[in-house]
Amino acid sequence: MQAPLRDRDPRRLGPYRLLGRLGRGGMGTVFLGEDESGRQVAVKVINAELADDEAFHERFRSEVTAARQVRRFCTAAVLDARLDGEPLYVVTEYVAGPPLETAVRENGPLRGGDLEALAVNIATALSAIHGAGIVHRDLKPSNVLLSPTGPRVIDFGIARALDASDGPTRTGQFIGTPAYMAPELMHGREITPAADVFAWGCVVAYAGTGRAPFGGGTLPEIIQRVTAGEPDLAGLEPPLRDLIARSLAKDPADRPAVKQLIRALT
């Protein structure tokens, strides 16, 4: 939901006129903008303290450059970016539609063909993202927007810029959302596209049940369930439930590849 600009917010960044606030996260603030042709865009402005970190800056430049190569299947395409100077920002297509998280909370879980269509669309988006050599790493219900033309995955290609040298945390916080993170991300192990398959299973399970498959609670409780517990998939219908269960395997090698997900769903 759009909020008004605050007094200290910029009114223009490069060729983009800013119209309002769309949200704020750990990496920066997202604004609704408009380019010179009148097309609406989303502009994510990176927090100044991150932009001042030289290692972050280098990874940010690399990841955004790769993200611009992602084909536009079921994603909000990266259109432009400021990779040097102040402030750093990324411009993407503006998707008019609620996050999956909000839609499920307000309207209840998806069923039948609607749930299967969502599952296919998210898997298709991951295929495009992985095809550019990127692992999303922070796929979650708030990063899936339900546009009038179908689900669109956002915020891909910049999570890795937050990496710290000592593993998947920065200033003591996880990079990502623990309830949707693969076990290997929590342990600082090698990150492959299989981590996004795990997150796909979590997101589709949430969409079909209204709850994360490993529940909520404290961070230690969530980590324990994700790394050692079994997912709660009650309420999902086979064969989708079985496909989700396979995607939530603790060992990345035991999860289906994204192309296998798409084949199984179509």
VEXLUMVO-316507 format. One line per field, with one value per residue: residue number from 1; x, z, y of N, C-alpha, C in turn. Coordinates in steps of 0.05 Angstrom, whole numbers, padded with zeros to 5 digits, always signed. Example, Ala and Ser with C-alpha at 12.3 -4.5 7.8 and 13.67 -1.06 7.14 Angstrom:
% residues 2
rodo	1 2
n.x	+00264 +00257
n.z	+00156 +00142
n.y	-00114 -00045
ca.x	+00246 +00273
ca.z	+00156 +00143
ca.y	-00090 -00021
c.x	+00264 +00258
c.z	+00156 +00157
c.y	-00066 +00001
END
This chain:
% residues 266
rodo	1 2 3 4 5 6 7 8 9 10 11 12 13 14 15 16 17 18 19 20 21 22 23 24 25 26 27 28 29 30 31 32 33 34 35 36 37 38 39 40 41 42 43 44 45 46 47 48 49 50 51 52 53 54 55 56 57 58 59 60 61 62 63 64 65 66 67 68 69 70 71 72 73 74 75 76 77 78 79 80 81 82 83 84 85 86 87 88 89 90 91 92 93 94 95 96 97 98 99 100 101 102 103 104 105 106 107 108 109 110 111 112 113 114 115 116 117 118 119 120 121 122 123 124 125 126 127 128 129 130 131 132 133 134 135 136 137 138 139 140 141 142 143 144 145 146 147 148 149 150 151 152 153 154 155 156 157 158 159 160 161 162 163 164 165 166 167 168 169 170 171 172 173 174 175 176 177 178 179 180 181 182 183 184 185 186 187 188 189 190 191 192 193 194 195 196 197 198 199 200 201 202 203 204 205 206 207 208 209 210 211 212 213 214 215 216 217 218 219 220 221 222 223 224 225 226 227 228 229 230 231 232 233 234 235 236 237 238 239 240 241 242 243 244 245 246 247 248 249 250 251 252 253 254 255 256 257 258 259 260 261 262 263 264 265 266
n.x	+00017 +00011 +00044 +00047 +00102 +00156 +00181 +00237 +00247 +00273 +00252 +00262 +00301 +00353 +00326 +00276 +00215 +00192 +00135 +00111 +00115 +00128 +00146 +00191 +00252 +00305 +00347 +00335 +00293 +00232 +00205 +00148 +00154 +00161 +00176 +00206 +00170 +00123 +00112 +00100 +00144 +00182 +00226 +00281 +00317 +00380 +00401 +00442 +00484 +00496 +00511 +00559 +00594 +00647 +00655 +00602 +00584 +00612 +00592 +00538 +00539 +00555 +00513 +00467 +00479 +00478 +00424 +00397 +00397 +00359 +00307 +00239 +00199 +00147 +00168 +00187 +00218 +00286 +00300 +00334 +00391 +00429 +00494 +00539 +00561 +00517 +00448 +00454 +00412 +00359 +00318 +00257 +00204 +00139 +00093 +00026 -00010 -00029 +00016 +00028 +00027 -00007 -00055 -00069 -00074 -00118 -00158 -00157 -00131 -00106 -00137 -00142 -00140 -00122 -00082 -00046 -00033 -00006 +00038 +00064 +00076 +00111 +00153 +00168 +00187 +00232 +00262 +00276 +00306 +00348 +00370 +00399 +00442 +00434 +00416 +00358 +00348 +00317 +00263 +00196 +00129 +00117 +00148 +00124 +00082 +00014 -00006 -00052 -00043 -00021 +00020 +00080 +00149 +00191 +00248 +00294 +00363 +00393 +00402 +00449 +00487 +00487 +00517 +00562 +00630 +00633 +00593 +00521 +00500 +00490 +00511 +00491 +00441 +00398 +00404 +00351 +00288 +00275 +00234 +00226 +00273 +00324 +00356 +00412 +00426 +00422 +00465 +00509 +00529 +00546 +00511 +00460 +00417 +00380 +00367 +00328 +00288 +00272 +00251 +00210 +00176 +00161 +00134 +00092 +00065 +00049 +00014 -00027 -00045 -00046 -00007 +00062 +00102 +00138 +00123 +00118 +00144 +00200 +00266 +00306 +00271 +00247 +00292 +00307 +00263 +00264 +00314 +00314 +00262 +00197 +00157 +00093 +00043 -00011 -00075 -00062 -00070 -00056 -00028 +00005 +00019 +00056 +00097 +00113 +00131 +00177 +00208 +00222 +00262 +00316 +00368 +00399 +00410 +00370 +00325 +00277 +00296 +00284 +00264 +00242 +00201 +00167 +00154 +00126 +00081 +00054
n.z	+00000 -00017 +00014 +00036 +00015 +00059 +00096 +00092 +00050 -00016 -00075 -00128 -00166 -00207 -00271 -00249 -00220 -00155 -00123 -00078 -00018 -00017 +00017 +00068 +00083 +00109 +00075 +00049 +00027 -00009 -00063 -00099 -00164 -00224 -00291 -00345 -00386 -00362 -00343 -00288 -00237 -00191 -00142 -00107 -00055 -00029 +00038 +00070 +00105 +00088 +00035 +00043 +00055 +00029 +00011 +00008 -00032 -00078 -00084 -00091 -00140 -00174 -00168 -00183 -00236 -00258 -00246 -00282 -00328 -00324 -00352 -00368 -00347 -00306 -00267 -00234 -00273 -00272 -00288 -00287 -00254 -00204 -00195 -00174 -00134 -00096 -00076 -00077 -00119 -00143 -00199 -00215 -00252 -00236 -00199 -00197 -00148 -00092 -00041 -00036 +00017 +00042 +00013 +00026 +00081 +00085 +00053 +00056 +00046 -00019 -00067 -00104 -00174 -00173 -00134 -00157 -00204 -00182 -00160 -00206 -00232 -00196 -00196 -00250 -00251 -00217 -00250 -00291 -00262 -00241 -00290 -00302 -00271 -00218 -00149 -00113 -00056 -00017 -00022 -00007 +00021 +00019 -00022 -00068 -00114 -00130 -00188 -00237 -00282 -00265 -00216 -00193 -00182 -00138 -00117 -00127 -00134 -00103 -00051 -00039 -00036 +00016 +00044 +00095 +00115 +00152 +00144 +00137 +00161 +00184 +00225 +00266 +00248 +00209 +00138 +00102 +00112 +00166 +00171 +00119 +00098 +00072 +00104 +00094 +00086 +00136 +00162 +00137 +00092 +00025 -00024 -00068 -00127 -00105 -00054 -00065 -00084 -00037 -00010 -00046 -00036 +00016 +00009 -00026 +00005 +00047 +00018 +00007 +00056 +00093 +00131 +00152 +00136 +00175 +00219 +00269 +00321 +00366 +00342 +00351 +00357 +00307 +00274 +00294 +00279 +00223 +00210 +00233 +00241 +00219 +00164 +00169 +00131 +00129 +00102 +00050 -00017 -00048 -00114 -00104 -00051 -00041 -00076 -00055 -00005 -00021 -00040 +00007 +00030 +00075 +00056 +00004 -00044 -00048 -00064 -00116 -00180 -00207 -00259 -00258 -00222 -00252 -00295 -00267 -00252 -00297
n.y	-00024 +00044 +00099 +00168 +00211 +00226 +00284 +00285 +00252 +00240 +00275 +00267 +00222 +00216 +00206 +00197 +00212 +00215 +00188 +00167 +00125 +00055 +00016 -00009 -00041 -00084 -00071 -00024 +00031 +00029 +00063 +00089 +00107 +00149 +00148 +00187 +00181 +00174 +00124 +00080 +00059 +00019 +00041 +00023 +00048 +00044 +00035 +00084 +00068 +00018 +00027 +00053 +00013 -00018 -00072 -00090 -00055 -00072 -00124 -00112 -00084 -00125 -00163 -00135 -00123 -00175 -00187 -00156 -00185 -00223 -00258 -00238 -00272 -00280 -00246 -00184 -00142 -00118 -00053 -00009 +00021 +00054 +00049 +00071 +00127 +00171 +00170 +00097 +00059 +00016 +00004 -00023 -00057 -00034 -00069 -00075 -00097 -00139 -00165 -00236 -00253 -00216 -00223 -00277 -00273 -00238 -00260 -00315 -00383 -00407 -00450 -00512 -00503 -00450 -00450 -00486 -00458 -00414 -00441 -00460 -00412 -00386 -00423 -00419 -00367 -00373 -00406 -00370 -00333 -00365 -00379 -00334 -00340 -00329 -00337 -00331 -00328 -00302 -00315 -00308 -00301 -00246 -00228 -00243 -00218 -00208 -00196 -00167 -00198 -00245 -00281 -00249 -00250 -00215 -00174 -00204 -00222 -00186 -00201 -00228 -00188 -00172 -00207 -00227 -00235 -00275 -00312 -00326 -00279 -00212 -00162 -00195 -00213 -00254 -00261 -00258 -00293 -00331 -00372 -00387 -00403 -00445 -00502 -00503 -00450 -00428 -00451 -00431 -00458 -00481 -00445 -00459 -00465 -00500 -00482 -00443 -00476 -00502 -00456 -00445 -00489 -00477 -00428 -00441 -00478 -00444 -00411 -00448 -00465 -00424 -00418 -00419 -00475 -00493 -00467 -00414 -00372 -00366 -00347 -00388 -00432 -00435 -00445 -00495 -00527 -00521 -00543 -00594 -00613 -00638 -00615 -00583 -00601 -00608 -00606 -00595 -00619 -00682 -00691 -00647 -00636 -00678 -00663 -00615 -00634 -00662 -00621 -00597 -00625 -00639 -00646 -00614 -00642 -00679 -00653 -00636 -00609 -00542 -00545 -00596 -00588 -00555 -00589 -00629 -00602 -00586
ca.x	+00000 +00027 +00042 +00059 +00130 +00162 +00194 +00265 +00250 +00278 +00229 +00271 +00326 +00359 +00303 +00252 +00201 +00181 +00107 +00102 +00130 +00116 +00154 +00218 +00263 +00331 +00366 +00329 +00265 +00221 +00187 +00135 +00165 +00150 +00198 +00200 +00148 +00099 +00109 +00105 +00165 +00189 +00254 +00291 +00340 +00396 +00409 +00468 +00504 +00504 +00525 +00586 +00610 +00659 +00649 +00574 +00582 +00622 +00573 +00514 +00543 +00556 +00487 +00447 +00486 +00467 +00395 +00386 +00397 +00338 +00284 +00216 +00178 +00136 +00185 +00187 +00244 +00303 +00301 +00356 +00403 +00452 +00513 +00560 +00551 +00497 +00447 +00451 +00384 +00351 +00292 +00243 +00177 +00120 +00072 +00002 -00024 -00021 +00034 +00014 +00023 -00031 -00079 -00077 -00083 -00144 -00178 -00155 -00113 -00114 -00145 -00145 -00125 -00109 -00057 -00027 -00023 +00014 +00062 +00077 +00087 +00135 +00175 +00177 +00203 +00257 +00277 +00288 +00326 +00371 +00382 +00418 +00464 +00427 +00399 +00342 +00356 +00298 +00236 +00177 +00103 +00116 +00163 +00108 +00060 -00008 -00013 -00075 -00035 -00010 +00040 +00106 +00169 +00207 +00270 +00315 +00389 +00409 +00406 +00477 +00503 +00488 +00534 +00585 +00652 +00630 +00570 +00496 +00489 +00503 +00505 +00476 +00415 +00398 +00397 +00329 +00267 +00281 +00213 +00226 +00301 +00334 +00375 +00440 +00431 +00426 +00490 +00531 +00540 +00544 +00484 +00455 +00388 +00364 +00356 +00304 +00268 +00262 +00234 +00186 +00158 +00150 +00115 +00067 +00051 +00036 -00009 -00048 -00055 -00047 +00013 +00088 +00103 +00154 +00111 +00130 +00157 +00226 +00285 +00317 +00251 +00243 +00316 +00306 +00244 +00273 +00337 +00310 +00234 +00181 +00138 +00064 +00030 -00039 -00094 -00055 -00079 -00036 +00001 +00020 +00031 +00080 +00118 +00123 +00147 +00203 +00223 +00230 +00282 +00338 +00392 +00393 +00412 +00345 +00303 +00275 +00305 +00262 +00252 +00226 +00177 +00150 +00144 +00107 +00058 +00042
ca.z	+00000 -00019 +00035 +00026 +00020 +00084 +00091 +00084 +00026 -00042 -00094 -00154 -00167 -00235 -00287 -00237 -00201 -00134 -00118 -00052 -00006 -00019 +00039 +00078 +00094 +00120 +00056 +00041 +00024 -00036 -00070 -00124 -00181 -00251 -00309 -00362 -00404 -00346 -00334 -00260 -00231 -00163 -00138 -00081 -00048 -00010 +00062 +00068 +00120 +00071 +00012 +00051 +00059 +00003 +00003 +00000 -00057 -00099 -00089 -00101 -00168 -00189 -00168 -00199 -00264 -00265 -00245 -00306 -00349 -00319 -00371 -00353 -00341 -00279 -00249 -00238 -00286 -00264 -00310 -00285 -00227 -00199 -00182 -00161 -00125 -00074 -00064 -00094 -00121 -00164 -00210 -00226 -00260 -00214 -00201 -00183 -00137 -00065 -00036 -00030 +00045 +00049 +00001 +00041 +00107 +00083 +00037 +00061 +00028 -00046 -00070 -00131 -00197 -00165 -00120 -00176 -00222 -00167 -00158 -00232 -00238 -00180 -00206 -00275 -00244 -00208 -00273 -00304 -00244 -00241 -00316 -00303 -00253 -00192 -00130 -00100 -00028 +00002 -00032 +00015 +00011 +00014 -00046 -00091 -00117 -00146 -00208 -00253 -00303 -00252 -00195 -00201 -00161 -00136 -00098 -00133 -00145 -00087 -00024 -00035 -00030 +00045 +00056 +00111 +00112 +00172 +00139 +00127 +00179 +00184 +00251 +00282 +00237 +00185 +00113 +00094 +00131 +00175 +00166 +00091 +00091 +00071 +00126 +00088 +00089 +00165 +00171 +00122 +00073 -00003 -00032 -00096 -00133 -00088 -00032 -00074 -00086 -00010 -00005 -00062 -00022 +00039 +00000 -00037 +00028 +00060 +00001 +00008 +00083 +00110 +00152 +00144 +00143 +00199 +00240 +00278 +00347 +00369 +00322 +00356 +00352 +00278 +00264 +00302 +00262 +00195 +00206 +00243 +00244 +00195 +00157 +00172 +00105 +00131 +00087 +00021 -00031 -00066 -00112 -00097 -00024 -00043 -00090 -00035 +00015 -00033 -00042 +00034 +00040 +00088 +00039 -00022 -00066 -00049 -00074 -00145 -00193 -00215 -00283 -00250 -00210 -00274 -00309 -00250 -00248 -00322
ca.y	+00000 +00068 +00119 +00193 +00216 +00241 +00309 +00282 +00235 +00254 +00279 +00258 +00208 +00214 +00214 +00186 +00229 +00197 +00194 +00157 +00103 +00029 -00001 -00006 -00066 -00083 -00061 +00003 +00040 +00026 +00085 +00089 +00129 +00152 +00156 +00211 +00175 +00171 +00096 +00077 +00041 +00017 +00050 +00016 +00064 +00029 +00049 +00097 +00054 -00005 +00038 +00061 -00011 -00023 -00099 -00090 -00040 -00089 -00146 -00100 -00078 -00151 -00176 -00120 -00127 -00201 -00187 -00143 -00204 -00242 -00256 -00227 -00291 -00280 -00230 -00155 -00138 -00096 -00035 +00011 +00022 +00072 +00031 +00087 +00153 +00170 +00143 +00074 +00050 -00003 +00010 -00047 -00054 -00032 -00089 -00067 -00120 -00144 -00188 -00261 -00254 -00200 -00236 -00300 -00264 -00225 -00275 -00343 -00398 -00413 -00478 -00523 -00492 -00425 -00456 -00498 -00437 -00399 -00457 -00460 -00385 -00381 -00441 -00407 -00343 -00383 -00416 -00347 -00322 -00383 -00378 -00312 -00346 -00318 -00351 -00310 -00330 -00290 -00319 -00310 -00292 -00217 -00223 -00252 -00199 -00219 -00176 -00175 -00218 -00268 -00276 -00239 -00252 -00191 -00173 -00224 -00213 -00168 -00211 -00236 -00165 -00168 -00227 -00220 -00255 -00297 -00329 -00314 -00259 -00186 -00150 -00213 -00219 -00271 -00249 -00275 -00297 -00358 -00392 -00395 -00407 -00473 -00507 -00497 -00421 -00423 -00462 -00419 -00476 -00472 -00437 -00466 -00461 -00518 -00466 -00430 -00497 -00504 -00433 -00449 -00507 -00462 -00407 -00453 -00489 -00422 -00403 -00468 -00470 -00400 -00418 -00429 -00504 -00498 -00452 -00389 -00373 -00353 -00354 -00415 -00452 -00438 -00458 -00523 -00541 -00522 -00560 -00621 -00621 -00644 -00594 -00587 -00598 -00616 -00589 -00595 -00643 -00695 -00695 -00623 -00640 -00695 -00648 -00596 -00649 -00668 -00596 -00589 -00644 -00626 -00647 -00602 -00662 -00695 -00636 -00634 -00584 -00525 -00556 -00619 -00577 -00546 -00613 -00643 -00585 -00579
c.x	+00018 +00022 +00055 +00089 +00134 +00179 +00223 +00269 +00257 +00253 +00236 +00298 +00332 +00334 +00276 +00240 +00187 +00154 +00098 +00120 +00114 +00123 +00183 +00227 +00291 +00352 +00360 +00300 +00257 +00201 +00173 +00145 +00152 +00173 +00188 +00176 +00121 +00094 +00116 +00126 +00168 +00219 +00262 +00317 +00355 +00403 +00437 +00490 +00514 +00520 +00553 +00605 +00621 +00653 +00620 +00571 +00590 +00602 +00547 +00516 +00542 +00528 +00467 +00453 +00475 +00436 +00382 +00384 +00374 +00315 +00259 +00194 +00170 +00153 +00179 +00215 +00259 +00308 +00325 +00368 +00424 +00472 +00537 +00548 +00530 +00471 +00447 +00421 +00381 +00323 +00281 +00216 +00159 +00098 +00048 -00013 -00013 +00000 +00017 +00008 -00003 -00056 -00088 -00087 -00112 -00166 -00177 -00138 -00125 -00120 -00143 -00127 -00111 -00082 -00037 -00016 -00002 +00040 +00078 +00090 +00112 +00158 +00186 +00194 +00231 +00274 +00290 +00310 +00351 +00385 +00402 +00441 +00459 +00412 +00384 +00350 +00337 +00270 +00218 +00151 +00102 +00132 +00149 +00084 +00040 -00018 -00038 -00068 -00022 +00011 +00067 +00125 +00186 +00231 +00291 +00341 +00403 +00414 +00435 +00495 +00506 +00506 +00557 +00606 +00649 +00605 +00545 +00484 +00503 +00493 +00485 +00449 +00417 +00391 +00376 +00309 +00268 +00260 +00213 +00254 +00309 +00354 +00404 +00446 +00436 +00453 +00514 +00544 +00536 +00515 +00480 +00425 +00370 +00353 +00330 +00281 +00255 +00243 +00209 +00166 +00145 +00128 +00089 +00051 +00036 +00011 -00032 -00059 -00058 -00026 +00040 +00091 +00119 +00146 +00126 +00144 +00183 +00245 +00297 +00297 +00247 +00267 +00315 +00287 +00252 +00295 +00333 +00282 +00221 +00161 +00109 +00051 +00001 -00056 -00087 -00063 -00056 -00046 +00018 +00033 +00057 +00103 +00130 +00140 +00175 +00220 +00233 +00250 +00305 +00363 +00385 +00393 +00386 +00321 +00301 +00286 +00280 +00248 +00234 +00200 +00157 +00138 +00122 +00081 +00043 +00037
c.z	+00000 +00004 +00024 +00031 +00046 +00077 +00081 +00060 +00001 -00058 -00122 -00151 -00197 -00251 -00275 -00217 -00181 -00125 -00090 -00042 -00010 +00004 +00046 +00089 +00104 +00101 +00048 +00040 -00005 -00041 -00096 -00140 -00208 -00268 -00327 -00381 -00389 -00336 -00304 -00256 -00200 -00160 -00110 -00076 -00025 +00014 +00061 +00082 +00104 +00047 +00018 +00055 +00032 -00007 -00007 -00028 -00081 -00105 -00100 -00131 -00184 -00190 -00185 -00229 -00274 -00266 -00270 -00330 -00346 -00339 -00355 -00348 -00312 -00258 -00254 -00248 -00274 -00289 -00311 -00258 -00227 -00182 -00169 -00153 -00103 -00084 -00085 -00096 -00145 -00173 -00223 -00236 -00235 -00219 -00184 -00173 -00109 -00063 -00030 +00000 +00053 +00038 +00017 +00068 +00106 +00071 +00042 +00041 +00000 -00048 -00099 -00152 -00190 -00152 -00139 -00195 -00208 -00166 -00184 -00238 -00222 -00189 -00233 -00270 -00234 -00231 -00288 -00288 -00244 -00268 -00320 -00283 -00225 -00175 -00115 -00071 -00008 -00010 -00008 +00006 +00005 -00011 -00071 -00092 -00137 -00165 -00223 -00274 -00291 -00232 -00207 -00177 -00161 -00118 -00102 -00140 -00127 -00059 -00019 -00028 +00000 +00059 +00072 +00108 +00131 +00168 +00133 +00146 +00175 +00209 +00267 +00272 +00212 +00160 +00101 +00116 +00140 +00169 +00137 +00080 +00091 +00094 +00119 +00090 +00119 +00175 +00155 +00102 +00045 -00010 -00062 -00102 -00116 -00063 -00040 -00077 -00058 -00004 -00021 -00048 +00002 +00031 -00010 -00014 +00044 +00044 +00004 +00035 +00101 +00132 +00141 +00153 +00167 +00222 +00247 +00305 +00347 +00347 +00327 +00351 +00323 +00266 +00270 +00284 +00234 +00191 +00214 +00244 +00217 +00189 +00162 +00146 +00105 +00117 +00057 +00008 -00047 -00094 -00105 -00070 -00025 -00056 -00070 -00014 +00004 -00035 -00015 +00046 +00053 +00071 +00012 -00046 -00069 -00059 -00105 -00155 -00202 -00240 -00277 -00237 -00232 -00289 -00293 -00248 -00274 -00339
c.y	+00025 +00087 +00145 +00195 +00232 +00266 +00305 +00263 +00251 +00256 +00269 +00244 +00203 +00223 +00207 +00206 +00210 +00207 +00186 +00134 +00077 +00011 +00004 -00033 -00062 -00071 -00032 +00009 +00039 +00048 +00078 +00112 +00129 +00161 +00179 +00206 +00172 +00143 +00094 +00055 +00039 +00023 +00042 +00031 +00049 +00046 +00060 +00081 +00029 +00006 +00046 +00038 -00019 -00052 -00102 -00078 -00058 -00111 -00136 -00095 -00104 -00163 -00161 -00123 -00154 -00201 -00174 -00161 -00224 -00237 -00251 -00246 -00290 -00265 -00200 -00148 -00115 -00079 -00017 +00009 +00043 +00056 +00045 +00114 +00149 +00182 +00121 +00067 +00031 +00003 -00016 -00039 -00052 -00052 -00080 -00091 -00125 -00166 -00213 -00262 -00239 -00213 -00260 -00292 -00253 -00242 -00305 -00357 -00402 -00443 -00486 -00511 -00466 -00430 -00468 -00477 -00420 -00415 -00458 -00433 -00379 -00398 -00430 -00383 -00352 -00393 -00393 -00335 -00339 -00383 -00355 -00316 -00335 -00337 -00329 -00307 -00317 -00292 -00324 -00298 -00262 -00209 -00236 -00234 -00211 -00197 -00185 -00196 -00242 -00261 -00267 -00240 -00227 -00195 -00195 -00209 -00193 -00178 -00218 -00212 -00160 -00189 -00215 -00241 -00278 -00313 -00313 -00294 -00233 -00172 -00168 -00221 -00236 -00254 -00267 -00277 -00326 -00379 -00401 -00400 -00437 -00477 -00499 -00467 -00414 -00431 -00451 -00438 -00466 -00467 -00442 -00461 -00479 -00503 -00452 -00451 -00501 -00481 -00435 -00467 -00493 -00442 -00419 -00467 -00467 -00413 -00422 -00474 -00446 -00399 -00428 -00458 -00511 -00480 -00426 -00393 -00358 -00362 -00382 -00437 -00457 -00453 -00488 -00539 -00543 -00542 -00589 -00631 -00628 -00622 -00602 -00580 -00606 -00596 -00587 -00621 -00655 -00691 -00671 -00625 -00656 -00680 -00627 -00610 -00655 -00643 -00587 -00609 -00629 -00625 -00635 -00622 -00678 -00679 -00638 -00608 -00568 -00536 -00580 -00610 -00569 -00569 -00627 -00628 -00579 -00604
END
